Amino acid sequence: MTVPATRHPRRLALLGLLAGGLVAGAPLHAEPNDHDLARQALQQGKVLPLRTVLDKVEREHQGQVLKIEFEQEDGRFIYEIRLLQQDGRLVKLEVDASSGQVLKIKRKRH
């Protein structure tokens, strides 16, 4: 599959969290240097810590986090978060990693 030149996703699936940072545990899938990209963006103040974003998402969208991906699209860092809600719906959120603002929500019946 060819990715358009304007979109260069960098994905990192995350299993857990460090107290002040992005990841702990082994990634489910990671392209080379994704972990470094995420760490650098956090250290440079370009993104919020994942824990900060998850606290907000969990308050507003209530559900169990199943998967987290970190991407860079068109120069913007994105946390893609999948939640399983109590009613069985799967919710996929795209969150601006620098502001914590939810950019897109997709819901599916699971």
C-alpha angles and dihedrals in degrees: 000000000000118000115215114251090245092059121057106166117199108195132196123172111209130209101188148345140262114224094255103014153043115283146021128171126026120315117245089221130355133172115221112286096007091118090050091048091053093046093048093048090052094046091049091051093244094125137032119247110269091238090060092051093045092051089056094043093048091051095048103035104025113211146110114280109237103171140003127196129187116211140171113216124175090341093309123114114227133190108207107200127187118200133186109215125208092254090059097256119140112222124195116197128189108205128188101241093209098052106019090234115149106236101180138010126197121183128195133181106238 
